[in-house]
Amino acid sequence: MGVLDSQSVRWGNNRALNSFDGNKKVKGIKRNIIVDKNGFLVAVMVTVAHIHDSKAVMLLMRMLKECYSEVK
C-alpha cells in the first residue's frame, strides 16, 4: 500500500522550471512523493507546478511497475 502526496514550493533559481500552480497560487515547482504504510519513501518526482496530480501519479506508477513488479 502506498500514499501519494504533492507539495508546490517556490523556486527562483531556474527560470526553465518555474511554473504557476493555480490552485495553490504558487510560482515554482511541485514535489510528488509516494510513501509506504510505514511512512518510508518509495518514489520521488519533481515536476513543474502546473502539472496536475493525476498526471504525476500515472508517471510515478509507471516507474514503480518497472522497478517493482509486485506493485499493482
matplotlib code that plots the C-alpha trace (Angstrom):
import matplotlib.pyplot as plt

x = [0.0, 1.2, 0.2, 0.8, 1.1, 2.4, 3.7, 4.0, 7.1, 8.6, 11.6, 13.5, 16.9, 16.0, 13.6, 13.1, 11.5, 9.3, 5.6, 2.4, 0.2, -3.3, -4.8, -2.1, -1.2, 2.5, 5.1, 7.7, 7.9, 5.9, 7.3, 5.4, 6.2, 4.9, 5.4, 4.5, 2.2, 5.1, 5.9, 9.1, 9.9, 9.2, 9.4, 10.0, 9.4, 9.8, 7.7, 6.8, 4.0, 1.2, 1.2, -1.9, -1.6, -3.5, -0.9, 2.0, 0.6, 0.4, 4.1, 5.1, 3.1, 4.7, 8.1, 7.2, 5.9, 9.2, 11.2, 8.9, 6.9, 4.7, 3.2, -0.4]
y = [0.0, 3.5, 7.1, 9.8, 13.5, 16.6, 19.9, 23.1, 25.2, 28.4, 28.0, 31.0, 29.7, 28.2, 30.0, 26.9, 25.1, 27.9, 27.4, 28.6, 26.4, 28.0, 26.1, 27.0, 30.3, 29.4, 30.0, 27.3, 23.5, 20.6, 17.7, 14.4, 11.6, 8.1, 6.6, 3.1, 2.4, 3.0, 6.4, 5.2, 6.9, 4.8, 7.2, 10.9, 13.1, 16.8, 18.5, 22.0, 23.3, 23.3, 19.5, 18.0, 15.3, 12.8, 13.0, 12.8, 9.7, 7.9, 8.6, 7.5, 4.3, 3.5, 3.9, 1.8, -1.0, -1.1, -1.2, -3.3, -5.9, -6.7, -3.1, -3.1]
z = [0.0, -0.8, -0.4, -2.9, -1.9, -3.6, -2.5, -4.5, -3.5, -4.6, -6.8, -8.1, -9.3, -12.6, -15.0, -17.1, -14.2, -12.9, -13.5, -11.8, -9.7, -9.9, -7.0, -4.5, -6.1, -6.0, -8.8, -8.7, -8.8, -7.5, -5.5, -5.8, -3.4, -2.7, 0.8, 2.1, 5.0, 7.5, 6.0, 4.2, 0.9, -2.1, -5.1, -5.7, -8.8, -9.3, -12.0, -13.0, -10.8, -13.3, -13.8, -12.2, -9.6, -11.7, -14.5, -12.0, -10.3, -13.7, -14.4, -10.9, -11.1, -14.5, -12.9, -9.9, -12.2, -14.0, -10.7, -8.5, -10.3, -7.3, -7.3, -8.7]

ax = plt.figure().add_subplot(projection="3d")
ax.plot(x, y, z, "-o")
ax.set_aspect("equal")
plt.show()
